[in-house]
Amino acid sequence: MLLSGKFELYKVSFPIKAMSPNSILFAVSKQAIHSPVFLNAAALTENPLERMKFVMCNTLSYIYPTHFFDKPLNPILGETY
């Protein structure tokens, strides 16, 4: 199917070993779990330099959870684990 030029990737089967049992909503919420801690601390800080440090820490806290190999399930496409 891919070699014919029709790149309809939603029709391509994906190995179950590469699937994550978690949904996309869970993956996004897992990434943003530290945001209230850092952003509340930034809001309560008077020093602009410290505020910028907290905002940068919030941005860097997204790096680790976003790098995962497993593809989250998409229940709209009927994918189940």
Buried (B, 14 or more C-beta within 10 A) or exposed (E): EEEEEEEEEEEEEEEEEEBBEBBBEEBEEEBEEBEEEBBEBBEEBEEEEEBEBBBEBBEEBEEEBEEEEEBBBEEEEEBEE
